[in-house]
């Protein structure tokens, strides 16, 4: 084994990726410490769901108790015929707060230092020394030397941090506007032992998936009055609905509660009206029996997909974006976490191992890291298919507010990401003639 230098690695953000990478690095013999601006109590506010793939679950299994996976499945859906789907080795849903708490417990067991209340405001390289400036609760400021600074602080915070140091921010790609609403039901009147119930948790013959692809295929009419309708269980008694809508409705959605309620309710009723028969072995009739939406839970969410092209000058400062600071894809509602765990982490580990051991010169290591990162970003079978996906609602916009043709999309390549104003970026010869309003 190569000798290890005295190497200090700081992770900025006790996020899902931040905590996960900290545990993985600790297991690989690389010491890290975490700085996080939010209190631990904020974790309980994160009630959304993540869709985890099999390889992610296998990577997490040494650290996480499997009982948190698929904990939201109602009892009525746990029939003997379905039990194989719900094993932790298959795909699973998990609440973000449950996963964060599980990762945090393990990080504390591993004695990984987590400093809360500290916000990164600036980083600089003075001679051979790299310095990061943190402020605690907007009062006390300290400067800390580091070798590598892993930015796991999310897209918004990373923009501020990179801007303060005069580095480019992540490029915004897709803009998704979504209504979120909740239906509460104990589902006790559903009995999967009598007939097969299909939906967010399909029977064993179907591919386990986060969104209800069969429902979307059969019952969705994608147009400007009703977007893509997805749904998933948050708890065994709470079912969340997600409905995309066009950007010109954003001001009304955010300001008008009655409009939000009617828009989501109408979309659900249109879908339910199409459920009139069994589709093979699938029975969606139970959707007709659901209670009304809890109107107080209906709210609007806006999110950007973004990518931060790897920058050699940034890497030479010792700063490596990870998690949402590197790539974020709201079209799949958090499941890019799978890509960070399974695909991006091995690239990072390989790079940090070489930097820590001093096996090669820094420029060679960093250039290899850049090429490997681009290989992950442009893989059409993984993260690239989400970054390049077509948004049927026309929510895809560029930083200047230009809306992309929802039928043609744009040319997703290393060249267009490294040169975001390149002429090949847009392929919309006739699309904007309709007079649609766009929002940057």
C-alpha positions in Angstrom: 0.0 0.0 0.0 1.3 3.5 -0.9 2.2 5.8 2.0 -0.6 8.3 2.9 0.2 12.0 3.2 -1.3 14.2 5.8 -4.3 15.2 3.8 -7.3 17.1 5.0 -10.7 16.6 3.2 -13.7 18.7 4.1 -17.2 18.0 2.9 -19.5 21.1 2.8 -23.0 19.9 3.5 -24.4 17.0 5.5 -26.7 16.2 2.6 -27.6 12.7 1.3 -24.6 12.7 -0.9 -22.4 14.4 1.7 -23.1 11.9 4.4 -23.0 8.9 2.0 -19.7 9.9 0.5 -18.3 10.6 4.0 -19.2 7.0 5.1 -17.8 5.5 1.9 -14.6 7.5 2.2 -14.2 6.5 5.8 -14.6 2.8 4.9 -11.9 3.3 2.3 -9.5 4.6 4.9 -9.8 8.3 3.9 -10.6 10.7 6.8 -13.1 13.5 6.3 -15.0 16.0 8.3 -18.3 17.7 7.5 -19.5 21.4 7.8 -23.2 21.9 7.6 -25.1 25.2 8.0 -28.5 23.7 9.0 -29.4 22.3 12.4 -30.1 18.5 12.8 -33.7 19.3 13.5 -34.3 20.4 9.9 -34.0 16.8 8.7 -37.6 16.1 9.8 -38.9 18.7 7.3 -37.7 16.6 4.4 -40.7 14.3 3.9 -40.3 13.7 0.1 -39.5 10.3 -1.3 -36.4 8.9 -3.1 -36.5 6.1 -5.6 -33.5 3.8 -5.0 -32.3 1.2 -7.5 -30.9 -2.2 -6.7 -27.2 -1.3 -6.9 -27.7 1.7 -4.7 -29.4 -0.4 -2.1 -26.6 -2.9 -2.2 -24.0 -0.2 -1.7 -26.0 1.2 1.3 -26.8 -2.1 2.9 -23.7 -2.2 5.1 -24.7 1.1 6.7 -28.5 1.2 6.6 -31.1 -0.9 8.4 -33.3 -2.2 5.6 -36.6 -1.6 7.5 -36.6 2.0 6.2 -37.0 0.9 2.6 -40.6 0.7 1.3 -41.8 1.6 4.8 -44.6 3.7 3.2 -46.3 0.7 1.6 -49.9 0.2 2.9 -50.6 -3.1 4.5 -53.2 -3.8 1.8 -50.5 -3.9 -0.8 -48.3 -6.4 1.0 -49.8 -9.6 -0.3 -47.9 -12.9 -0.7 -47.8 -12.4 -4.4 -46.1 -9.1 -4.1 -43.6 -9.8 -1.3 -40.7 -10.3 -3.6 -41.0 -6.7 -4.8 -40.6 -5.3 -1.3 -37.3 -7.0 -0.4 -34.5 -4.5 0.1 -32.5 -6.1 -2.7 -35.1 -4.9 -5.3 -35.9 -1.3 -6.2 -37.4 0.7 -3.3 -38.8 4.0 -2.2 -37.5 5.7 1.0 -38.3 8.9 2.7 -35.5 11.4 2.6 -35.6 12.2 6.3 -35.5 8.4 7.1 -32.5 7.9 4.9 -30.7 11.0 6.3 -31.3 10.0 9.9 -30.0 6.5 9.1 -26.9 7.9 7.5 -26.3 10.3 10.3 -26.5 7.6 12.9 -23.9 5.6 11.1 -21.7 8.7 10.6 -21.7 9.3 14.4 -20.9 5.7 15.0 -17.9 6.0 12.7 -16.8 9.2 14.6 -17.0 11.4 11.5 -16.9 15.0 12.8 -20.0 17.0 11.8 -19.8 20.7 12.6 -23.3 22.3 12.4 -24.2 26.0 12.1 -21.2 26.7 9.8 -21.7 28.3 6.3 -19.0 28.3 3.7 -18.7 31.8 2.3 -15.4 31.8 0.4 -12.4 29.7 -0.6 -9.0 30.9 -1.9 -5.6 29.5 -2.7 -2.7 31.6 -1.2 0.6 30.3 -2.5 0.6 26.5 -1.8 -2.1 26.8 1.0 -5.8 26.4 0.4 -8.1 28.3 2.7 -11.8 28.1 3.3 -13.7 30.8 5.2 -16.8 29.7 7.2 -19.2 31.8 9.3 -21.1 30.4 12.3 -24.7 31.5 12.6 -23.8 34.8 10.9 -21.5 35.7 13.8 -18.2 34.0 14.3 -15.9 33.7 11.2 -13.0 31.2 10.9 -10.5 30.3 8.2 -9.6 26.6 7.7 -6.9 25.1 5.6 -7.8 22.1 3.5 -6.5 19.9 0.7 -9.8 19.0 -0.9 -13.1 20.8 -0.4 -16.1 18.6 -1.6 -19.1 20.8 -2.3 -22.2 18.9 -1.3 -24.2 21.9 -0.3 -26.8 21.8 -3.1 -27.3 23.8 -6.3 -28.5 27.1 -4.8 -25.7 27.4 -2.1 -23.0 26.3 -4.6 -24.0 29.2 -6.9 -23.4 31.7 -4.1 -20.1 30.1 -3.0 -18.7 29.8 -6.6 -19.8 33.3 -7.4 -18.0 34.7 -4.4 -14.9 33.1 -5.6 -15.5 34.3 -9.2 -16.1 30.9 -10.7 -19.0 30.0 -13.1 -22.2 28.7 -11.6 -23.9 25.5 -12.6 -25.8 25.8 -16.0 -29.5 25.6 -15.7 -31.1 23.2 -18.1 -34.7 22.1 -17.5 -37.2 24.1 -15.5 -39.9 22.0 -14.0 -43.1 23.5 -12.4 -45.0 21.0 -10.4 -48.1 20.9 -8.2 -47.8 18.6 -5.2 -50.9 17.5 -3.2 -51.7 14.8 -0.7 -54.6 12.4 -0.2 -55.0 10.8 3.2 -56.5 7.3 3.5 -55.8 4.3 5.7 -56.3 2.0 2.7 -57.9 -0.6 5.1 -60.8 -1.2 2.6 -58.3 -2.5 0.0 -57.5 -6.2 0.1 -54.7 -7.4 -2.2 -55.4 -11.0 -1.1 -58.7 -10.8 -3.0 -57.6 -9.2 -6.2 -54.3 -7.8 -7.5 -53.9 -4.1 -6.8 -51.6 -2.3 -9.2 -50.1 1.2 -9.0 -47.0 2.6 -7.3 -46.2 -0.9 -6.1 -47.0 -3.2 -9.1 -47.4 -6.9 -8.8 -44.4 -9.2 -9.3 -44.9 -9.5 -13.0 -44.3 -5.8 -13.6 -41.1 -3.8 -13.4 -40.9 -2.0 -10.0 -40.8 1.7 -10.7 -41.0 5.1 -8.9 -43.6 6.6 -11.2 -46.7 4.7 -12.3 -45.7 4.2 -16.0 -48.7 2.1 -16.7 -51.1 4.7 -15.4 -49.3 7.5 -17.2 -49.5 5.5 -20.4 -53.1 4.6 -20.2 -54.7 7.6 -18.5 -52.6 10.7 -19.2 -53.3 13.1 -21.9 -50.2 15.3 -22.1 -51.2 18.8 -23.1 -51.1 22.3 -21.7 -54.2 21.8 -19.6 -53.0 18.6 -17.8 -49.4 17.6 -17.6 -47.7 14.5 -16.4 -49.4 13.0 -13.3 -47.2 10.9 -11.0 -48.0 9.5 -7.6 -46.3 7.7 -4.7 -46.9 6.8 -1.0 -45.2 9.0 1.6 -46.6 7.0 4.5 -49.0 4.0 4.6 -51.8 6.5 5.0 -50.6 9.3 2.7 -50.5 9.3 -1.1 -48.7 12.2 -2.9 -49.7 13.4 -6.3 -47.3 15.3 -8.6 -48.6 17.2 -11.6 -46.4 19.3 -14.0 -47.8 22.5 -15.5 -46.6 25.0 -18.1 -44.4 27.9 -16.9 -46.9 30.6 -17.9 -49.2 29.4 -15.1 -46.5 29.8 -12.4 -47.5 33.2 -11.1 -51.1 32.1 -10.8 -50.2 28.8 -9.2 -48.1 30.4 -6.5 -50.6 33.2 -5.7 -54.0 31.5 -6.1 -54.8 28.7 -3.7 -58.3 28.0 -5.2 -56.7 27.7 -8.7 -54.1 25.2 -7.5 -56.8 23.0 -5.8 -59.1 23.0 -8.9 -56.2 22.3 -11.3 -54.9 19.3 -9.5 -58.4 18.0 -8.6 -59.6 18.3 -12.2 -56.5 16.4 -13.5 -57.0 13.6 -11.0 -60.7 13.3 -11.9 -59.9 13.2 -15.6 -57.5 10.3 -14.9 -60.0 8.5 -12.7 -62.7 8.8 -15.3 -60.6 6.8 -17.7 -60.4 3.9 -15.3 -63.3 1.7 -16.5 -61.8 -1.8 -16.9 -58.9 -4.1 -16.0 -55.8 -3.8 -18.2 -54.6 -7.4 -18.3 -53.6 -8.3 -14.7 -53.7 -4.7 -13.5 -56.5 -3.3 -11.5 -56.6 0.5 -11.0 -60.2 0.7 -9.9 -59.1 1.4 -6.3 -58.0 4.9 -7.4 -61.7 5.7 -7.8 -62.3 5.0 -4.1 -59.8 7.5 -2.8 -60.7 10.4 -0.5 -60.5 14.0 -1.7 -57.2 15.9 -1.6 -56.1 17.6 1.7 -56.4 21.1 0.3 -53.9 22.5 2.7 -51.2 20.3 1.3 -51.5 21.4 -2.3 -48.5 23.7 -3.2 -46.3 24.6 -6.1 -42.7 23.6 -6.5 -40.2 24.9 -9.1 -36.9 23.2 -9.8 -34.1 23.4 -12.3 -32.0 20.6 -13.7 -28.4 21.8 -13.8 -24.9 20.7 -14.6 -21.6 22.2 -13.5 -19.0 21.5 -16.2 -15.8 20.3 -14.5 -13.3 23.2 -14.2 -9.5 22.5 -14.0 -8.9 25.9 -12.3 -11.5 25.0 -9.7 -10.0 21.6 -9.1 -6.6 23.2 -8.6 -8.1 25.2 -5.8 -8.9 21.8 -4.3 -12.7 22.3 -4.8 -14.7 19.3 -6.2 -18.5 19.7 -6.6 -20.5 16.6 -5.7 -24.2 15.8 -5.4 -26.6 18.5 -6.6 -23.7 21.0 -6.9 -22.4 18.8 -9.8 -25.6 17.6 -11.4 -29.3 17.9 -10.5 -32.2 16.4 -12.4 -35.7 17.3 -11.0 -37.4 15.3 -13.7 -36.7 12.2 -11.7 -37.4 13.7 -8.3 -34.2 13.0 -6.5 -33.3 9.6 -8.0 -30.1 11.1 -9.5 -28.8 10.1 -6.0 -28.5 6.6 -7.5 -26.0 7.9 -10.1 -24.0 9.7 -7.4 -23.7 6.6 -5.3 -23.1 4.0 -8.0 -21.3 5.9 -10.8 -19.8 9.2 -9.6 -18.4 8.0 -6.3 -16.0 5.4 -7.7 -14.6 8.2 -9.9 -14.1 10.5 -6.9 -12.6 7.7 -4.8 -10.1 6.9 -7.4 -9.1 10.5 -7.7 -8.9 11.2 -4.0 -6.9 8.0 -3.4 -4.3 9.2 -5.9 -4.2 12.7 -4.5 -3.9 11.4 -0.9 -1.1 9.0 -1.7 0.7 11.4 -4.0 1.2 8.6 -6.6 1.0 10.9 -9.6 1.4 14.6 -10.2 -1.7 16.7 -9.5 -2.3 17.9 -13.1 -2.4 14.3 -14.4 -4.8 13.2 -11.7 -7.1 16.1 -12.2 -7.2 15.9 -16.0 -8.1 12.2 -15.7 -10.8 13.1 -13.2 -12.3 15.6 -15.6 -12.4 13.0 -18.4 -14.0 10.4 -16.2 -16.6 12.9 -14.9 -17.6 13.8 -18.4 -17.9 10.1 -19.3 -20.5 9.8 -16.5 -22.4 13.0 -17.4 -22.7 12.0 -21.1 -23.6 8.3 -20.6 -26.9 8.1 -22.5 -28.0 5.0 -20.5 -27.7 6.8 -17.2 -27.6 10.5 -16.1 -27.5 11.9 -19.7 -30.9 10.4 -20.6 -32.5 12.6 -17.9 -30.5 15.7 -18.7 -31.4 15.4 -22.3 -35.0 14.3 -21.9 -37.8 16.0 -23.6 -40.3 17.9 -21.4 -43.7 17.7 -23.0 -44.9 20.7 -21.0 -42.4 23.0 -22.6 -40.8 23.8 -19.3 -37.3 23.5 -20.6 -35.6 26.9 -20.6 -32.1 28.3 -21.0 -30.6 30.8 -18.6 -31.7 33.7 -20.9 -35.3 32.5 -20.6 -35.5 30.9 -24.1 -37.9 27.9 -24.1 -36.7 24.8 -25.9 -38.7 22.9 -28.4 -40.4 20.1 -26.4 -40.4 17.8 -29.5 -36.8 18.3 -30.5 -35.1 19.2 -27.2 -31.5 20.5 -27.5 -28.2 19.1 -28.5 -26.8 17.7 -25.2 -23.0 17.4 -25.5 -19.8 18.4 -23.8 -19.4 21.2 -26.3 -22.8 22.7 -25.6 -22.3 22.5 -21.8 -18.8 24.0 -21.9 -20.1 26.7 -24.3 -23.7 27.4 -23.2 -24.2 30.1 -25.8 -23.0 28.0 -28.7 -25.3 28.2 -31.7 -25.9 24.4 -31.6 -27.5 24.7 -28.2 -31.0 25.6 -29.6 -33.0 23.8 -32.2 -36.3 25.7 -32.3 -36.8 27.2 -35.7 -40.6 27.7 -35.4 -41.5 26.9 -31.8 -41.8 30.3 -30.3 -44.1 31.7 -32.9 -47.0 30.6 -30.7 -46.5 33.6 -28.4 -45.9 31.5 -25.3 -44.6 33.3 -22.2 -41.3 32.0 -20.8 -39.7 32.4 -17.4 -35.9 32.3 -16.8 
